[in-house]
Amino acid sequence: MPASQATIATASASRYLQQLCKHWSHKFAVEFTPQRGTIPFDTTRTCTLDASTDQLALRVEAAATLERMQGVVIEHLKRFAFREDFGDVRWTRA
């Protein structure tokens, strides 16, 4: 399945990971700890998040809508992190 990843520098990585996972947990079978989360949007689209003390690593896997899923995840993250400016997030193919 096509995948891409991005890393965002932030001291609030764990908080954002948990906010994103809790946000989507009402619709999807989300699993998360303060350090790692998995959001299975459906059988063909998944987002995995890893938090460290200074960065949030994102990995999106999507069969046909990879770029759209990247945008959805980043848009939600930016809403939660409105006090931080992540600038233009760069995704790389995995």
N, C-alpha and C positions, 0 to 999 in steps of 0.2 A: 504494500500500500504506500503511495507517495507520502512523504513526511517532510516537515521543515521544523527548524528550531530557531529560537531567539533567546538572548540573555539580556536582562535588564538590571542595571545597577540600582539598588535601593536597599536601605537599611530596614525597610518594612516588608521584606519578601515574604516572611511567614504570615504576617497579617493579611497581605493581599491574596496569598494562596488560599487561606482559609475563607476569606470573603467570597472569592470566586467559587470555591467548592460549595459553600453554604448556599450561595445564590442559585446554583444550578441543581442543588440536591432535591428540590421539590419536584423536579421533572425527570431527573435521571438518577441512576444508581451510582452516585458519587461515593468514592472512598478517599479519605484523606487523614493525614496527621499534620502536625505543625511543619513538618519538613517535606512531605511529598503528598501529591494529590493526583487522582485520575478521574476525569470526567468523560464517561462513555456516552456521547451524544446519541449514537446508535451503533449498529454493527459495522458501519463503514467510516465512522468519524469519532476520534478520541483526542483528548487533550491531556497531557501529563505535565505536571508542574513540580519543580524541585526548588526548595528555598534554602539558602545558606544565610550567613550573617550579613552579607553585602550584595546578594544578587538573587534574582528570580529567573530560573531557567524554564522555558516553555517549549513543549514539543507538540506539534499538531500532526495527526495522521488523518488523511481523508482520501477516499477513493476518487472522487470526482470534483470536490469543491474545496480543495486545499487553500487557495488564496482567500476565498470567502470566509472559511473558518478562521484563518489567521486574523482577518479583519474583525470578526465577531469577538474573538478572545481579547484582542488588544482594545477594542472599543469598550468592552465591559471593564477591563483592567483600568483604563484611563478614567472611567467614571468613578471607580472606587478610590483611585489615587489622584483625585483632582488637584491636590496641593503640590504634586510633583509634576515636573515636566520631563517626560521620557523622550521627547523629541520624536524623530522618525525611527521607529523600531525596525531593525533590519533582520529579516528572516533569511536563513540559508537552508538549502535543500539538504536533507539528512540522507 
